[in-house]
């Protein structure tokens, strides 16, 4: 059984983006702090994109459509 069994498509996209960031860090000689900030920004964007909308916002959108 592969070690990534049970991971979804979105999880694999995040893992691939981390691998790309490691490659960019090596190619462009980023410092450790630049790498950490970039990883944090990508992680924040990933989790913000998968957040559910607040119930009030969903109700308001239904009301206006």
Residue frames relative to the residue before (quaternion, step in Angstrom):
aa qw qx qy qz dx dy dz
X 1.0000 0.0000 0.0000 0.0000 0.00 0.00 0.00
X 0.4318 -0.7135 0.4800 0.2720 3.63 -0.76 0.99
X 0.5976 -0.6016 0.3976 0.3506 3.55 -1.17 0.59
X 0.6987 0.4653 -0.2774 0.4673 3.62 1.14 -0.46
X 0.3124 0.7573 -0.5107 0.2610 3.57 1.24 0.37
X 0.7798 0.3131 -0.2453 0.4833 3.56 -0.85 0.95
X 0.5821 0.5499 -0.3895 0.4550 3.58 1.24 -0.14
X 0.3984 -0.7322 0.5068 0.2199 3.54 -1.01 0.82
X 0.7336 -0.4108 0.3148 0.4404 3.51 -1.36 0.01
X 0.6598 0.5132 -0.3156 0.4492 3.57 0.94 -0.87
X 0.6312 0.5290 -0.3327 0.4595 3.58 1.03 -0.73
X 0.6655 0.4948 -0.3010 0.4707 3.56 0.99 -0.80
X 0.6039 0.5359 -0.3530 0.4729 3.60 1.09 -0.65
X 0.6425 0.5077 -0.3190 0.4771 3.59 0.99 -0.80
X 0.6523 0.5091 -0.3152 0.4647 3.60 0.94 -0.84
X 0.6511 0.5036 -0.3147 0.4727 3.59 0.96 -0.82
X 0.6424 0.5110 -0.3350 0.4625 3.61 0.99 -0.74
X 0.6212 0.5238 -0.3421 0.4719 3.60 1.08 -0.65
X 0.6415 0.5128 -0.3246 0.4691 3.57 1.00 -0.80
X 0.6339 0.5164 -0.3273 0.4737 3.59 1.01 -0.78
X 0.6537 0.5124 -0.3201 0.4557 3.59 0.96 -0.81
X 0.6148 0.5219 -0.3496 0.4769 3.59 1.05 -0.67
X 0.6476 0.5171 -0.3106 0.4655 3.58 0.98 -0.83
X 0.6588 0.4973 -0.3083 0.4729 3.59 0.94 -0.84
X 0.6225 0.5440 -0.3367 0.4508 3.56 1.05 -0.76
X 0.6752 0.4817 -0.2954 0.4741 3.58 0.95 -0.84
X 0.6924 0.4964 -0.2876 0.4376 3.59 0.82 -1.00
X 0.7966 0.3104 -0.1482 0.4971 3.59 0.84 -0.97
X 0.4192 -0.7530 0.4317 0.2662 3.60 1.29 0.26
X 0.1324 0.8004 -0.5651 0.1502 3.55 0.84 1.03
X 0.4753 -0.6385 0.5144 0.3190 3.53 -1.19 0.54
X 0.6881 -0.4791 0.3445 0.4222 3.55 -1.28 0.24
X 0.6580 0.5106 -0.3229 0.4496 3.60 0.95 -0.81
X 0.6293 0.5158 -0.3402 0.4714 3.61 1.04 -0.68
X 0.6372 0.5231 -0.3175 0.4686 3.56 1.02 -0.81
X 0.6760 0.4946 -0.2969 0.4585 3.60 0.87 -0.92
X 0.6503 0.5071 -0.3180 0.4677 3.59 0.96 -0.83
X 0.6616 0.5034 -0.3061 0.4639 3.59 0.96 -0.84
X 0.6339 0.5117 -0.3270 0.4789 3.59 0.97 -0.81
X 0.6521 0.5176 -0.3111 0.4583 3.59 0.97 -0.84
X 0.6619 0.5037 -0.3072 0.4624 3.58 0.97 -0.85
X 0.6584 0.4958 -0.3113 0.4730 3.59 0.95 -0.83
X 0.6544 0.5094 -0.3097 0.4651 3.59 0.96 -0.83
X 0.6470 0.5148 -0.3123 0.4678 3.58 0.96 -0.87
X 0.6626 0.4943 -0.3056 0.4724 3.59 0.93 -0.87
X 0.6331 0.5363 -0.3325 0.4484 3.58 1.01 -0.78
X 0.7316 0.4200 -0.2512 0.4746 3.57 0.77 -0.97
X 0.6132 0.5277 -0.3569 0.4671 3.61 1.09 -0.55
X 0.6600 0.5150 -0.3080 0.4521 3.58 1.05 -0.70
X 0.7275 0.4113 -0.2443 0.4918 3.57 1.13 -0.49
X 0.4432 0.6942 -0.4622 0.3287 3.61 1.23 0.16
X 0.4444 -0.6654 0.5262 0.2880 3.55 -1.15 0.59
X 0.5184 -0.6241 0.4825 0.3302 3.53 -1.18 0.59
X 0.5499 -0.5919 0.4792 0.3429 3.52 -1.19 0.61
X 0.6025 -0.5974 0.3912 0.3563 3.58 -1.05 0.78
X 0.6361 0.5345 -0.3413 0.4395 3.60 0.97 -0.75
X 0.6561 0.5030 -0.3172 0.4646 3.60 0.97 -0.80
X 0.6436 0.5153 -0.3279 0.4611 3.60 0.97 -0.83
X 0.6575 0.5069 -0.3088 0.4640 3.59 0.95 -0.89
X 0.6512 0.5145 -0.3100 0.4639 3.58 1.00 -0.83
X 0.6533 0.5055 -0.3150 0.4674 3.60 1.00 -0.76
X 0.6287 0.5222 -0.3339 0.4696 3.59 1.05 -0.73
X 0.6560 0.5421 -0.3016 0.4299 3.52 1.00 -0.86
X 0.7237 0.4511 -0.2399 0.4640 3.58 1.02 -0.82
X 0.6820 0.5000 -0.3151 0.4308 3.61 1.13 -0.30
